Amino acid sequence: MIAVYLDDGSDPVAPRENGWYIMDGTTILLAGPFSSREEAILAIDEQEPDPEAGGPSPF
C-alpha cells in the first residue's frame, strides 16, 4: 500500500476531491482524501500488522 496524491489530472482521477489516497497498484483501498501524505501514511500503519508485536507462542 502506498500514499498517492490524486486530482482531476491524475490516472486514476480522484474519486471525490483532490487529496491523498491509499492505493494498492491501481486500486484505491482506503477512504480519502487525506489532507497530507503523513496522515495517509499513518492510516497505512494502522492497517498493517506490527512486525515487532509478535504472535501467539508456539509453546
C-alpha positions in Angstrom: 0.0 0.0 0.0 1.2 3.5 -0.8 0.0 7.0 -0.4 -0.7 8.8 -3.7 -1.9 12.3 -4.4 -4.9 12.2 -6.8 -6.6 15.1 -8.6 -8.6 15.7 -11.7 -5.5 15.2 -13.9 -4.1 12.1 -12.3 -4.5 8.5 -13.5 -6.7 7.3 -11.9 -8.5 10.6 -11.1 -9.6 11.4 -7.6 -12.9 9.7 -6.9 -14.1 12.5 -4.7 -12.0 15.6 -4.2 -8.2 16.2 -4.7 -6.0 14.8 -2.0 -4.0 11.8 -0.7 -5.5 8.3 -1.2 -4.2 4.9 -0.2 -3.6 2.6 -3.2 -2.5 -0.9 -3.9 -1.5 -0.9 -7.5 -4.3 0.8 -9.4 -6.9 0.1 -6.7 -7.9 2.8 -4.2 -8.1 1.0 -0.8 -9.0 3.4 2.0 -11.4 6.2 2.0 -9.9 9.5 1.4 -8.8 12.0 0.7 -6.4 12.6 3.5 -5.2 16.1 4.0 -1.5 15.2 3.9 0.9 12.4 2.9 1.8 11.9 6.6 -1.9 11.4 7.5 -2.2 8.9 4.8 0.9 7.0 5.9 -0.4 6.9 9.5 -3.6 5.3 8.1 -1.5 2.7 6.3 0.4 2.0 9.5 -2.8 1.4 11.4 -3.9 -1.2 8.7 -0.7 -3.2 8.6 0.2 -5.5 11.5 3.2 -4.5 13.7 6.1 -6.9 12.8 7.5 -6.5 16.2 4.3 -7.2 18.1 5.0 -10.9 18.0 2.3 -13.5 17.7 0.9 -16.5 19.6 3.6 -18.6 21.3 4.1 -22.0 19.6 4.6 -23.4 23.1 
